[in-house]
Amino acid sequence: MTEVRLSGCAGCIGSDRPGYVIAWEVDGDRMVHAWKRCPQKCTAESRAATIARHRQRRAEQEAEATRQSATPPAQPEPAAEPRRPAPVQQQVRRPDSPRPAAGFRGRSDQTPSRSAGGRVPASTAPTAPVANKPRRWPAVALDHTAEGWTLDIEQVPPPAGTKATDWFAWLGTGLPLRIDRVHDAGRTGDGIVCVSAAALKALGLPASFPTTDKGLAALTKKLSTAAASVGMELSEEIGPIFHAFRRRGAAGGPKSSLRVVVTPWLGQGSEKQQVTGAMLAQLATAPTGELDALTLARRIRTYVADLGIAPGITPATTSKLLLDAVRPRFEPVQDDEGEWHSRLREGALPGGDSVVPPAAGARHPLTRELQERGEAVCEEEDYKYWSRPLTEAEAAMPYAVACDVCASYLSVTMSLRLPVGPLEHHADPVWDTKTAPAGLWWCDFTGVEVDPLLPHPATFHGKPPTGPGWYATPTVAYMVTEYGFDAATITDAYLSPLTVPFLKEWTIRLREAYKRVYALLGLKDGQEPEEFLAAYESHKDLAPQDAERTDALVLAGLYKAVYKGGVGKWTEGAAHLDEETWLQQIVDNWSYRPEVRFTVISAARIANHRRMRKTYKKTGRAPFAINVDSYLYATEEPSPLELLTPAENGKPVLGVLRLGIGPGQFKHESTIPMDAVRLLLDDGEHPSQLTHDYTTDASAVAA
């Protein structure tokens, strides 16, 4: 990053900040700036000279911008890459970098003038991206053929030679590789270079990651020496994934940082390195089963275009990274002395251990203490292995159809108000269904009458509770509005002073990505039930050469893992850590909030129960067994079509079981012969274990 300063104080260019200079930093294609104290006093002559220089420079830059706008881009973007147009964003830097003063917005192609009030006139405020703006890519594949180096992005120049020093010199030349921020207060990410097996051979590096200490030491020395020769450094541990970077001011070139993924080495190395590279190994696996650098780079670019971030170590950590990217916790702020600091943004989750005894998580010492004393803890979970005896009519039906809820959590997190501040204890709290804050409530549902053919709404096992317990706000609201629970009997609560739907942006990214990849697989919103069932039956039947749909299928699985793992991340157990380390590193972190997980799961379970109950009231059909998102219904035909609620007055009924790929809708998982179901129920087993043993037409899956 290059720094350029305008001479003279800020008062010389018509600003309201006399005694300051504007410090500019050129960051790639744009300039960012901040006020710094002027080292010298200004005179009338210096002010006049500065004004003249400023006007001349601005005129030259405006002329250059006009010329570039009239010139078509020399490097057209490849049409095959799915990318969303980047929003116009305010120039915001990292908290430790110089930043513009409040109300000051700049463009990369001109020095903005300021009015007497210190604001940029509307005519100069940026409203569109700068013409011919250089493009950056999240990832590129480096391959080698008989003709030399090849890259799957033509605009990225190749290395000059095949020596390791040539390679590191190339990595440090300021390649157009970067993951752009998705929020003004966020951070950019390092671009990724995916190295192929042929490229490894050309560089003289081993085809497999060394398995001995001697081999690893030799590899580390070779890479470190080559990197140091051009002013580059490597991450502390060399593995299938490592970072190559150059510090500001180091010899050899500009400050740079890239992530290097040696594709053939994925799945090798230490146990930690294998875990770290597991998601990338999934992305790198071609239809042939081989680890392919071109496949990996292509899928990473699509992944970043969809979610805005690169894949993390695990789906759960990726979810955390996504939330922090779309809703950063900190923002930079300038104090009265002109220094910049970071502060917690409004509505952001604070750090520190904020757990309360009823919702401390399964591993927490507080939970063990309560359980040892026989006291209740919050048990808001998905339905687990609930079943009931078949009715006479159900037992006479030949089939059991298993329907699976699609993206259950995503169906509720968009507008779900979640606890932000630490939970505070309230004795005899006042309940208001419309304004009830997020938190936990001490309720006794034992006397509440519920539907006999449906699982109990408030318990994960589906059986009536045997005493009072701690329940999340969505559960209590449902019991109050639908079953007449008397909220005046609530004696205690742990409530958040601030509740915010802080998973909204997270949900939008994941929902759009989820829908996009499934649309490529032929599953779209608004399909008729028969059309959807046929499309779902064949959506995995792909030709190996169909890269777009093959990629979509892989990404669909990863996106599902992100939102599922993300909900579990709020109560991370981290079994590999001892308890003291776990309490310090995990529980003390902002992302350890068991009450958030309980609230999301409560809302999802209640939403499913609401659909199930309304379907039952409209059609008389109720599930006889549920496990998590799998619902089993007795049917006359090996299809869920007969479970659908008929239209009323020519319009579809809302809030009932619907077939589709959208979050909260149902897909056909399998059809099980009722004889097999009865045998399991008679033996006290749960019939959901048969869902993977039969196809959708009730045929047994070949062993």
N, C-alpha and C positions, 0 to 999 in steps of 0.2 A: 504494500500500500504506500503510495507516494504522497508526501505532504507538501502543499503549496500555500504560501501565506500572502495576503494582500498587505502592502505597506500602509502605514498610517493608522489612525484609530478609527473605530466604527463610526464616529461622528462625521468623518470625512465623506462618507457615502450616504449621508442623509438618514442615519439610524438614530434611535433614541438611546443609544448606549455609548456615550462619549467615554474615551479612555480605554476602549477595547479594540482588539483586532479580530478579524474572522480567520480562523484556521481551517483550511480545506484539506480533506484527504480524498485522494482518488481511489475508489474501491471498485476495481474492474471497469464497468461502463458508467459509473455514476460518481458524483462527488457528494461527500457528506461534510458537515461543517459544525463548528462550535465557536462560542465567544471565548477569547482569552485576553487577559490584561495586556494593555499596550506597554511595551518596555520603554517608550520614550514619549515625551510631551509633544503635542502637535502645534504648529504655527499656522497662520493664515495661508502662507505660501505652500506649506506641505498639504494642507487640506485642498487647496485649489489643484495642486499637482495630482493628488490622489483621485479627485473627482474626474479629472481629464483622463487619467489612465483607466479608471473604471469604465467610463463611458466608451472609450475606444475598444476596450476588451469586450464589453457587452455587445457592441456593434459587430465586432468580428465574429463572436460566437453565434449571434443570431443569423449572420450571413452564412456561416458554415452549416448551421442547423437547417436553414432553408435549402441550401445546396444538397445536403444529404437527404432531405425529405423528397426532393425531386429525382433522386437516384434510386433505382430499384435495388433491393438487396442482392448482393453478389452470391450469397449462399442460401439457397432456398431450403426451407425446412422439409425434412422427409415426411411424406404424407402418412406413412405407416405408423408413426408414433402417436398414440392417443395422448393428447395433452389438453388440459383446460386452459383457457386464456388467463394469464396472471392478472389479478386485480391491481388497479393503480393504488399504490400505497404511499403513505407518508414516509419520508426518509428517516428511518429509525435505526439507531445503532445499538450495539450491545452496551450493557450498563457501564463497562469499563472503557468505552470508546468515546471520543468527542461527539457531542450531539447538538443539534440546533436549539436555540432558545425557544420558549413557548410562543406559539403563534407563527413561527418561521417555517416556511415550506420552500424547498428548493428543487431545482431541476438539474439534471446532470449536464445539460448542454448550455446553461446560461447562469449568470450571477443574478439572483433576483433583486429587484429594487424594492425598497420599503417605503411605506408612507409614513407620515409624521407619527401616526399611532403605533408604528411598529409592526403592522400586518402587511402581508403581501397583497397587492391589489388583485381583485378578482381576475383581471385580464391576464395576469402572469401566473396565477395558480395552475398547477398541472392538472389537466383533465384527460390526457391520453398518453400512452407510452411514447417515449422518444422514437422517432423514425429510425429505422435501420439499427435498432438496438441489438447488440450481440447476444446470441443465444447460448445458454449453458445447458448441459445435459447432466442428468444424475449419474449415469454410468456409461462406460464404453468397454467393449471387448477387444483385447489385444491378441491378435493371432499372427501366425507366420506361415508363409507358403514358399514355394520355390521362387516366386517373384519378389519376396521380401515381406516386410511388415504389412499387415492389413488390419483395419479397424472398422467396426460395424457402424460408425458415425463418420461419414466422409469429411466433415468439417474439422475433425480432430486430427492434427498432424501426427505422423508416425515418428518413432525415435530415429536418430541419425544413424545408429549402428546396432550391432548385436551384443556389444559388451555390456556388462552390468553397469559400468559407469555411464554409458550412453543411455541406458534405461532410466537411471536415477536423474540424469541431467534432463531427460524428457519429462519425467514426473514433476520436476521443479521449474518448468518453463512457464507456468501459469496457464495450464490447459483449461479449455472452456468446460470444466466439469465442476458442478456445484449443485447442491440441493437448496433451492431458494426457500426463504421463510414463508410461512403461510399466514402469519400475523405480524403486524407492525412491531410488536414488542417481542417477537420471537427471535430465533437465531437461525443462521444458515447452517447447512450441513456439508460435510466433506463429500466431494465427488468420489466415485468408485471406479477403479480399474480392475476388470476381470481378466485374469491371465489364463490363456489356454494351454493345453499340453504341448502344442507345437511351439508356442512362444517360450515355454519353459526350456524346451530343448535348445532353441536358438540362443537363449541366454546362458546356456551351460549350467542350468540348475537341475537338481534331481527330479525325476518324474514322480517320486513318492516322497512324502515328508520323512525326514530321518527318524529312525526308531532308536538310535543309540545316542548317548551323551556326546560321544566323539563326533559323530556325524552332524549333530545339531550345532555343536560348537564351531565346526568348520563352516557350516552354512551361515551361521550368525556372523562370523568374522568376515566372510566374503561379502555379504550384503552390507554390513556396517562400514567396511572399508570403502566399498564402491560409493555408498551414499555420502560418506564424509568427504570424499574427494570433490564433490560438487556442492558442499555446504548443506547437505541434507542429513536428517537424523531419522532413526527408526524407533518405533514403540519398544518398550522395555523387553517384551517377549515376542520372539519371532514364531509365527505359526501360520496356519492356512490363511489367516486374516491378520494384517498388521497395518500400521499407519506409517507413511513416509511424509516428513514435513521439514520445512526450512523456517527458522525463526527470522523475525524482522531484523534486518541489518547484517545477517550472515552472508558470507561470500558465496558467489555462485549464481545469484538471481534473486527474484522477489520472494517475499513471504508466501509460503504455499503449504497446503496440507491435503493429502489424498488418502483414501483407504484402498488398500490393495488386497484383492481376493485371489488367491492362487487356486483356481477352480479344481484341478486334479487332486489337491491336498485336502479338500473338504471331507470331513468324516475321519480324518487322521489326526495324529498328535496326541496330546494328553487328554484325559477325560474332560477337563475344563474346555479345552480347545474344540473338542468334538461337540460339546453342548453349545458352545458359542456359535459354531458354524452350522447348527442343525437346520435352521430356517433357510439359510442360503443354500444348503445342500438340496433342500426340497425344491427351491426355485431353480437350481442348476440342473436338475434331473430332466433330461430330454425324454421323449417318448420311447427311445431305445433303451432307457435305463442308464445311460452314460451321463457323467457330469460334464456339461458343455458350457464353455464360457460365453458363447454367443447367446445361448438360451438364457443364461443367468442375467446377462446385461440387459437383454430385451425385456425380461420379466421385471427386473428392478425398475427400469424406466416406466413401465406400466404401473407398477406398485406405487411409485412416487407420484405419478400423475393422478392416481386415484386417491391416495391417502395424504399426500403432501410430505411424507417422511419416508426414510429408508427402513427396511426391515430391521427390527431389533434382534436381540439374542433369542428371545422366546416370544410367543404371542402375547403373553401377559406384560412383559416389559415393553413390547411394541405399543400396546394399548396405553400404557403410562406415558410413553414418549409422544403418542398422538395427542393425548389430552393436553400435555404441556406445550405442544406445538400450536394447537388451534386455540388454546386458552392459556397463554403464559401466566405464570403466577406472579412474576415480577415485572416491573417497568422502571425505566430510568427517570430520575428526577434531578433537577439542578437546584442547589441551595443558593442562599443569598450571596455566598462568596464566589459563585460561578463554578463550583465543583459539582461533579456528577456522582450520584449514588443510585442504588436500586432500592425500590420499596415494593412491598406486597401490594398487588393490584386489588381493587375493590372486588369483593366476591370470590377471592382466591382462597384456597385451602391453606391454613397456617401449618407450620411445621410443629414438631414436638409431640410427645406422648399425650394424647388427649382422650384415651379410652376411659370408659365407665364400666363398673363391675358387671352389669348384665350383658354388655356387648363388647367384651374385650378380645374375643377370638378364642378358638379352641386351645391354642398353645399357651395363652397368657396365664401367668400365675394367679391373677384375680379370678379367672374362670375356674381354675382348680380349687381355689379356696371356697368359692360358692358351692361347687359341686360336693366338696367334702363335707360341707355343713348342710347339705340337702336342700339348698336354695335354688331357685329357678334362674336360668339364663335365657337370653333370647334364642329362639330356635326357628327363625324365619328361613325356610329352605324350600327348594322345589319339592313337588310331590315325590316321595320315594316309596316305591313298591306298595302302593295302595291297591286293594282289590276287594270285591264284595261277592257274595254268592250270586250266581246267575238267577234271573227270574225264570219262571216256567217258559215264558215266550222266548226268552233269549236262549235258553238251553236247547230249544227245538230248532233254532236256526243253524244252518250248516257251516257258517263262516264267522271268523273274528277278524275284522279289518283294523289294522294298526295305522293310525294317522299321527303324523309327527308335526308339531308346531314349528313353523319356520321363524328363525331369528326372534325367539320369544322376548329376549331382553331388549332388542332394538325396537320392539313394538311399544315400549313404555318409557324409554329413557329420554325421548325428545323433549318432553315438557315436564318430566317428573322433578318436583322440587325436592332437593336433597340438602342434608345438613352441612353447613359450611363451618360455622363456629363450633367449638367444643360443646358437647351436651351438658346441660345444667339441670340439676335436680329441682323438681317442683312438687310440692305436696298439695294434694287436692286440686289438681289442675282443672281449668275450665275448658271444655271441649267445644269447638265450633267447626263443623264439618267443612265450611267454606274456607276458613282461614287457619286450620290446624297446622302448626309447624311440624317440620320433619323431626322425628325422634322416636322414642320408645315409650309405651304406655302400659301400665300395670292393669290388666283387665281380667275379668273372670267370665268366660264364655260358656261355662258348664251348663247353665240353665237356658241357653239360647237354642230354640228349636230350628233345625236345619233340614235340608232335603234328604230323605232317607236313601235315595239311590245315587247320591253324589257324595264325593269326599267332603269332609268338613273344610270350610274355607280357610280356617285359621291355623291348621296344623299341617306339617309336612307329611305325616303318616296318614292323614285323611281321617283319622278316628277322632271322636269328640275328646276335648281336653279333660283331664281329671282334676284340674284345679286352676287357679289364676296363673298368669304368666306375663312375660314381656312381649309386646307385639309392636311392629312398626306401624307408622301412620296409615299407609294404604290398607292394611288389614283392618284396623279399627274403623276407618271410614266406611269400608264395605259392610262390616258387621252392623254398624249403626244405621246406614241407609237402607240396606237390603233385608236385614234380619231383625231390626228393631232393638238392637242392644242398647241398654240404658247407659249413656256415657257419664251420667252423674255418679255412677258407682266407681269410676276410676279414681284411685286414691293416690297414685304416684306416677311421675313421668320424668324422663330424661329428655329434654327438648333443646333444640338448637336455637340460639338467638337470631340466626340468619339462615334462611333457606333459599337456595338458588337452583335453577335448573342448569347446573354447570356441565352437564353431559350433552347439552343441545348440539354444540358444534361438533363434538366427538361423534354423536349419533348421525349427524348429517353426512359427514365424511364416509362413515362406514355404510350407511344405508345406500348412498349413491354408488359406492364401489360395489357393494353386494348386488344391487339391481343391475348395474352395467354388465358385470361378468355373466350373470344369469341370463340377461337378455341375449348375449352372444351365444348362449347355449340353447336358445329357443324358448326360454321361460320369461314371460313378460307380464306386466300388470294388465288387467282387463281381459285376460283370456277366458273363454267359456270353459266350464268344468271339464267337458270331454276333451277339448283341445289341450288344456293344461295336463291332464292325465297322460295323454299320448306323448306330449312333448317331454314330460318328466321321465317317462319310461325309457326314452331313447337319448336323453341329454348327455349320457356318458359314452355313447357309441360314436367315437371320433376316429377319423383317419389320422394316422401319425403325421402326415404332411400338412394337416390343417393346424398351423402353428397358433393362429389367433384363438381358436376354440380350445385347443389343448392348453394354452396358457390360461384361458379363462377358467377352466376346470381346476387347475392347480391353485389359482388365485382365490377362487371361491372358497376352497377349503381353508386357505390361510386367513381370509377375512373372517370367516366364521370362528376360527380359533382365536382371533384377536378380540372379538367382542365377548366371547365366552371366558377366555382367560383374563380379560380385563376386569370382569366382575369379580372373579376370584382373587385378583391381585389386591383388592382392598383388605383382604384378610390373609396376607401372605404368611405361610407357615415356615418356609425356608428351613426344611429339616436338616440341611447340610450344615447349618450354623448351630453352635452351642447357644444355650439360653441367654447368657449374658451378652454375647455378640448380637444375637437376634434382637434383644431389647434395645440395644444401642443403635444398630444399623437399620433395622426394619421398623420396629414399633415407634421409634422416635422420628420417623420420616413422615412427610405430609401425606404419602399415599397409603399409609396404614390407617384405614378408617372402617372398621367392621360394620358400623351403623349404616354406612353408605351401601355396602353389599347387602345387608339385611333389607334396606329400603327398596333396592332394585329388585331383589328376588321376591319380596312381598308383593310389589306392584305387578310383576310378571305373573306370579301365581294367581293373584286376584283377577287379573285381566283374563287369564285362561278360564278361571272358574266362572267369571261373568258370561263368557261366550258359551261355555258348556251348559250353564243354567238356562240361558235364554233359548238355546237350541232344544233343551229338554222340555221347556214350557211350550215351545212352538210345535215340536214333532213327537214328543214322548220318548225320544231316544236319548239314552244316557250311557256313558262309558262304564264298563264293569271292572276295568283295571287301568291304572295310570302309573307310569314310571318316568319322572322328569318331564320330557316333552312328548312322550309316546302315549297315545290314548287308544284303548282297544274298545271297539264297539261290535256287538253281535249284528250280523247282516244276513239277508237272504241270498244276496249275490256277492261275488268276490270283488266288490267295488264299493267305494264310499259314496257313490252318487245318491244312494237312497237315504243317506243321512242328511242331505242338504235341505234347508228350509225353503219351501216354495215361495215364490214372489207373492206379495200382497198388493192388490190394486195396481198390478203391472210394474211394481217396483221391487227391487231386491230388499230383503230384510237385513238391516244392519245389526252388527254385534252378535252374529251367530257363527257357527262353524262354516267357513268358506274355504274352497280349494283354490290355491294359488301360491306363488312363490314369495309374495310380499310378507314383511314381518307381521307375525300374528296369524297368518293364514296357515292352512294345513296342506300337507302333501301326503300321498299314499305311500306308506313305508313297506307294508307287506300284507298278505292275507293268509290267515292260519286256519286250518280245518278245526272246527269246534270240538271234534273228538279229542284232538291233541290238547286243546285248552282245558277241557274237563278233567283229563288225566292229571295235569299239573295242579289244578285247583284242588282236586281231591287229595293230592299228596302235600298240600300246604305250600306249594311252590308258586312263584309269580309267573304268569303267562308271557310277560314281556320278553323273557329270555328266548322265546321262540321266534321273535321278529326277524332275526337274521337267518333262520333256518328255512324260510319259505319265501317265494317270490310273490309278486302282486297278484298272480293268478292261482295262488295256493299250491303251486308245485314245490316239492322239496328241493332245496338247493343241493347240488351235487357236492359230496364230501371232497 
